[in-house]
Amino acid sequence: MIRIRTRFFASHREALGIDRLEIELPDGSTVADLVDRIANQFPNVAAVVRLARYAVNRVYLPATTVLQAGDEVAFIPPVAGGGA
């Protein structure tokens, strides 16, 4: 098992009511596995966490990235911009 730290920002933080969470996952788990675990644990945010971008140790990486013990995964909500 590996322990992963997660961070949530903006709408994710508001919906979850927390900004950090530690989760244990089996060795060899990917970011996608982490997303599935969070979506199952917090069904009210399942749709939005699946649309997030993911930064592993402050680097944007795909959901296929294999996680290592101690990694930090930040969930970055989609940003909608306004026009002028």
N, C-alpha and C positions, 0 to 999 in steps of 0.2 A: 504494500500500500504506500501511496505517496500523499503528502499533504500539500495542498495548493491554496495560496491566498488569492482572494478575488477582491476587486474594487469596483464599485458602481458609482456612476455619476448622473447628474441631472434627473431626467425622468425615471431612469432605472432606480436611482437612490430613493426618489420620492415614492415610487410604487412599492418598493420593498420595505421601506422604512429603516433601512440600514445602508451603510456605505462600504462595509467590509464583511467578509465571510471567509472562514476557513473550511475546506472540504477535503475529505479523504477519498481518493480514487485508487483503483487497481493500477499496478505498474503497467506502463504501456498505453495509458489513457491519452486521448487527444483532447484538443480544445472542444471539439464537437461532443465528446463524451461529457465534458464538464458542463457544456451548455444544456445537454439533455438532462443531467442531474439537477441543475438549477431549475429548468423548466418543469420538471416533475415535482420538485420540492416546493416551488412557488408558482402554481398554475396561473395565477393572476397576471404574471409577467412573461409567461411562456412565449407569446407571440413577439414581444418587443426584444427579449434577449436573443431570440433567433435572428433578428434583423440587425443586431449590433455589429460593430467592428470589434475585433479582439486584439489587444496588445499584450504580448507575453514579454514580461520583463522590459516594458516600455518600447517594444518593437512590434509594429503591426505585422501579424502573421496569419496564414490561413487556418481554418478550422481543422485541417488535417494534421496540424503540428502536434507532435508527441510531447507531452509534458514531463517535466522532471520534478523530483521532490524539491520543494521550496520555491517553485516558480510563482510569480504573481501575474494573474490574468486580469486585465482591466476591460470592462465592458463599456464600450463607447457608443452611446445612442446615435442613431442617424440624425444628421443635422439638416434642418430645412432652412434654406436661405430665402430672404425676401428680395424682391427686385426694387429698383429705384422708381 
